[in-house]
């Protein structure tokens, strides 16, 4: 068994000179929100969920993006409601949120 049931990576890459990147679209704020919610819901810790920032995940055109391992499910999100849906459906219920999958 892996140390975490789910490991969630948010691309928070910041490119110079205003180039398109996930962080320009609020990725750091969404990571902070997700990390807080995961803790509030008692989902954080060994055998549960770990939420991390990541550098460039090389999917800038789809940003902002996050990936859930070991499920290898990539999501594009817009706001807190999307992130909350991923938490509730994927991380809690184990159901992929198809409308946000990329």
HELIX and SHEET records of a PDB file:
HELIX    1   1 UNK A   16  UNK A   18  5                                   3    
HELIX    2   2 UNK A   22  UNK A   25  5                                   4    
HELIX    3   3 UNK A   27  UNK A   40  1                                  14    
HELIX    4   4 UNK A   60  UNK A   62  5                                   3    
HELIX    5   5 UNK A   80  UNK A   86  1                                   7    
HELIX    6   6 UNK A   87  UNK A   92  3                                   6    
HELIX    7   7 UNK A   98  UNK A  100  5                                   3    
SHEET    1   A 4 UNK A  49  UNK A  54  0                                        
SHEET    2   A 4 UNK A   6  UNK A  11  1                                        
SHEET    3   A 4 UNK A  65  UNK A  69 -1                                        
SHEET    4   A 4 UNK A  73  UNK A  76 -1                                        
END                                                                             
